Amino acid sequence: MTLDHVKNFLDCVRSRKLPNGDVLIGHRSAQASHLGNIAYLERRRLNFDTTREELLPL
């Protein structure tokens, strides 16, 4: 962790504002990478339901 991240976190705790790196943005970014890796390893196209956040059968 860098000092900037810690400072931003503490400022958000005090002010109740959203942090620079919101958890939903982090979740969606990681999700895209994971889905890409799964598709690559399975060598197939994935059908993904974004509402339920689950893989659908082809």
ABEGO torsion letter per residue (X at the ends): XBAAAAAAAAAAAAAGBBBABBAAAAAAAAAAAAAAAAAAAAGBBBBBBAAAGBBBBX
